[in-house]
Amino acid sequence: MQKKISSLPFQGTPEQEAKLKAVIEAYKDDPGAVMPVLQEAQEIYGYLPIEVQTMIADGLNVPVDEVYGVSTFYSQFALSPKGKYHISVCLGTACYVKGSGDVLNKLSEELGIEAEECTLDGQFSLTACRCIGACGLAPVITVNDDVYGRLTDKEIPGILKKYQEA
Protein backbone atom coordinates (compact mmCIF):
# COMPACT_ATOMS: atom_id res chain seq x y z
CA MET A 1 0.00 0.00 0.00
CA GLN A 2 1.58 3.26 -1.11
CA LYS A 3 1.56 6.18 1.30
CA LYS A 4 -0.27 9.31 0.24
CA ILE A 5 1.19 12.74 0.66
CA SER A 6 -1.08 15.11 2.54
CA SER A 7 -3.17 17.52 0.50
CA LEU A 8 -3.60 19.77 3.54
CA PRO A 9 -1.43 22.89 3.67
CA PHE A 10 1.60 22.64 5.96
CA GLN A 11 1.09 24.60 9.18
CA GLY A 12 4.32 24.22 11.13
CA THR A 13 5.12 26.73 13.85
CA PRO A 14 8.39 28.61 14.46
CA GLU A 15 8.72 26.63 17.72
CA GLN A 16 8.48 23.33 15.86
CA GLU A 17 11.03 24.50 13.31
CA ALA A 18 13.43 25.54 16.09
CA LYS A 19 13.09 22.09 17.69
CA LEU A 20 13.73 20.38 14.36
CA LYS A 21 16.80 22.52 13.68
CA ALA A 22 18.19 21.58 17.11
CA VAL A 23 17.65 17.88 16.32
CA ILE A 24 19.33 18.24 12.93
CA GLU A 25 22.24 20.07 14.53
CA ALA A 26 22.70 17.26 17.06
CA TYR A 27 22.86 14.62 14.29
CA LYS A 28 24.44 16.55 11.40
CA ASP A 29 27.82 14.77 11.61
CA ASP A 30 26.33 11.27 11.98
CA PRO A 31 26.29 9.35 8.67
CA GLY A 32 23.20 7.37 9.79
CA ALA A 33 21.25 10.41 10.87
CA VAL A 34 18.25 10.27 8.52
CA MET A 35 16.29 7.64 10.47
CA PRO A 36 16.65 9.14 13.98
CA VAL A 37 16.02 12.67 12.69
CA LEU A 38 12.85 11.50 10.92
CA GLN A 39 11.70 9.80 14.12
CA GLU A 40 12.22 12.96 16.16
CA ALA A 41 10.69 15.13 13.43
CA GLN A 42 7.55 13.01 13.50
CA GLU A 43 7.42 13.44 17.29
CA ILE A 44 7.60 17.21 16.77
CA TYR A 45 5.10 17.56 13.90
CA GLY A 46 3.01 14.39 14.22
CA TYR A 47 3.73 13.50 10.59
CA LEU A 48 6.36 14.17 7.90
CA PRO A 49 5.16 16.63 5.27
CA ILE A 50 7.47 17.31 2.34
CA GLU A 51 8.41 20.67 3.86
CA VAL A 52 9.84 18.89 6.91
CA GLN A 53 11.57 16.29 4.76
CA THR A 54 13.18 19.10 2.76
CA MET A 55 14.42 20.82 5.94
CA ILE A 56 15.93 17.52 7.06
CA ALA A 57 17.60 16.90 3.70
CA ASP A 58 19.04 20.42 3.59
CA GLY A 59 20.18 20.29 7.21
CA LEU A 60 21.86 16.89 6.88
CA ASN A 61 23.20 17.66 3.40
CA VAL A 62 21.59 14.57 1.87
CA PRO A 63 19.32 14.35 -1.18
CA VAL A 64 15.62 14.87 -0.45
CA ASP A 65 14.86 11.65 -2.33
CA GLU A 66 16.88 9.74 0.29
CA VAL A 67 14.82 11.29 3.10
CA TYR A 68 11.60 10.63 1.16
CA GLY A 69 12.68 7.04 0.47
CA VAL A 70 13.20 6.33 4.17
CA SER A 71 9.96 8.07 5.19
CA THR A 72 7.91 6.07 2.68
CA PHE A 73 9.63 2.72 3.28
CA TYR A 74 9.01 2.39 7.01
CA SER A 75 5.42 2.01 8.24
CA GLN A 76 6.15 3.98 11.42
CA PHE A 77 6.26 7.20 9.40
CA ALA A 78 3.14 9.10 8.31
CA LEU A 79 3.07 11.57 5.42
CA SER A 80 -0.40 12.84 6.37
CA PRO A 81 -1.56 14.37 9.63
CA LYS A 82 -3.78 12.36 11.95
CA GLY A 83 -7.18 13.75 12.80
CA LYS A 84 -8.61 14.29 16.26
CA TYR A 85 -10.39 11.00 15.61
CA HIS A 86 -8.20 8.52 13.80
CA ILE A 87 -10.17 5.71 12.18
CA SER A 88 -8.36 2.53 11.24
CA VAL A 89 -10.12 -0.12 9.15
CA CYS A 90 -8.78 -3.67 9.33
CA LEU A 91 -8.34 -5.19 5.88
CA GLY A 92 -6.85 -8.45 7.17
CA THR A 93 -8.21 -11.65 5.65
CA ALA A 94 -10.96 -12.34 8.20
CA CYS A 95 -12.19 -8.74 8.15
CA TYR A 96 -11.96 -8.41 4.39
CA VAL A 97 -13.90 -11.62 3.76
CA LYS A 98 -16.64 -10.36 6.10
CA GLY A 99 -16.99 -6.97 4.38
CA SER A 100 -14.38 -4.52 5.66
CA GLY A 101 -13.87 -3.29 2.10
CA ASP A 102 -17.48 -2.07 2.10
CA VAL A 103 -16.95 -0.48 5.53
CA LEU A 104 -13.87 1.35 4.25
CA ASN A 105 -15.75 2.54 1.16
CA LYS A 106 -18.64 3.83 3.31
CA LEU A 107 -16.23 5.68 5.65
CA SER A 108 -14.51 7.22 2.65
CA GLU A 109 -17.85 8.29 1.17
CA GLU A 110 -19.16 9.73 4.47
CA LEU A 111 -15.95 11.59 5.31
CA GLY A 112 -15.09 12.71 1.78
CA ILE A 113 -11.54 11.38 2.08
CA GLU A 114 -9.61 8.31 0.99
CA ALA A 115 -7.48 6.04 3.16
CA GLU A 116 -4.33 7.78 4.45
CA GLU A 117 -6.02 11.19 4.32
CA CYS A 118 -7.35 13.66 6.88
CA THR A 119 -10.50 15.78 6.64
CA LEU A 120 -9.90 19.47 5.99
CA ASP A 121 -11.21 20.38 9.45
CA GLY A 122 -8.71 17.99 11.08
CA GLN A 123 -11.48 16.04 12.83
CA PHE A 124 -11.07 12.65 11.12
CA SER A 125 -8.28 10.70 9.49
CA LEU A 126 -8.67 7.33 7.84
CA THR A 127 -6.20 4.46 7.56
CA ALA A 128 -6.48 0.97 6.14
CA CYS A 129 -4.41 -1.52 8.12
CA ARG A 130 -3.55 -5.18 7.66
CA CYS A 131 -4.68 -6.76 10.94
CA ILE A 132 -5.48 -5.51 14.41
CA GLY A 133 -5.76 -8.94 16.00
CA ALA A 134 -9.51 -8.97 16.60
CA CYS A 135 -10.42 -11.51 13.94
CA GLY A 136 -13.28 -12.93 16.01
CA LEU A 137 -15.01 -9.54 15.76
CA ALA A 138 -14.55 -9.19 11.99
CA PRO A 139 -14.99 -6.77 10.36
CA VAL A 140 -13.40 -4.33 12.79
CA ILE A 141 -12.56 -0.62 12.91
CA THR A 142 -10.95 1.42 15.63
CA VAL A 143 -11.62 5.07 16.35
CA ASN A 144 -8.70 6.15 18.51
CA ASP A 145 -8.91 3.54 21.33
CA ASP A 146 -12.53 2.52 20.70
CA VAL A 147 -13.07 -0.81 18.92
CA TYR A 148 -16.15 -1.56 16.80
CA GLY A 149 -16.70 -5.11 15.60
CA ARG A 150 -19.09 -7.18 13.52
CA LEU A 151 -19.85 -4.06 11.50
CA THR A 152 -21.78 -3.43 8.36
CA ASP A 153 -21.45 -0.34 6.20
CA LYS A 154 -24.94 0.71 7.36
CA GLU A 155 -23.65 1.31 10.91
CA ILE A 156 -20.97 3.80 9.83
CA PRO A 157 -23.10 7.00 9.81
CA GLY A 158 -24.22 6.35 13.41
CA ILE A 159 -20.65 5.72 14.58
CA LEU A 160 -19.40 8.90 12.91
CA LYS A 161 -22.27 10.93 14.38
CA LYS A 162 -21.14 9.97 17.89
CA TYR A 163 -17.76 11.64 17.27
CA GLN A 164 -19.11 14.59 15.30
CA GLU A 165 -21.30 15.50 18.26
CA ALA A 166 -18.54 15.06 20.87
Sequence and secondary structure as in RCSB ss.txt:
>XXXX:A:sequence
MQKKISSLPFQGTPEQEAKLKAVIEAYKDDPGAVMPVLQEAQEIYGYLPIEVQTMIADGLNVPVDEVYGVSTFYS
QFALSPKGKYHISVCLGTACYVKGSGDVLNKLSEELGIEAEECTLDGQFSLTACRCIGACGLAPVITVNDDVYGR
LTDKEIPGILKKYQEA
>XXXX:A:secstr
       S     HHHHHHHHHHHHHHTT TT HHHHHHHHHHHHSS  HHHHHHHHHHHT  HHHHHHHHHHST
T  SS   SEEEEEE SHHHHHTTHHHHHHHHHHHHT  TTEE TTSSEEEEEES  S GGG S EEETTEEE S
  GGGHHHHHHHHHT 
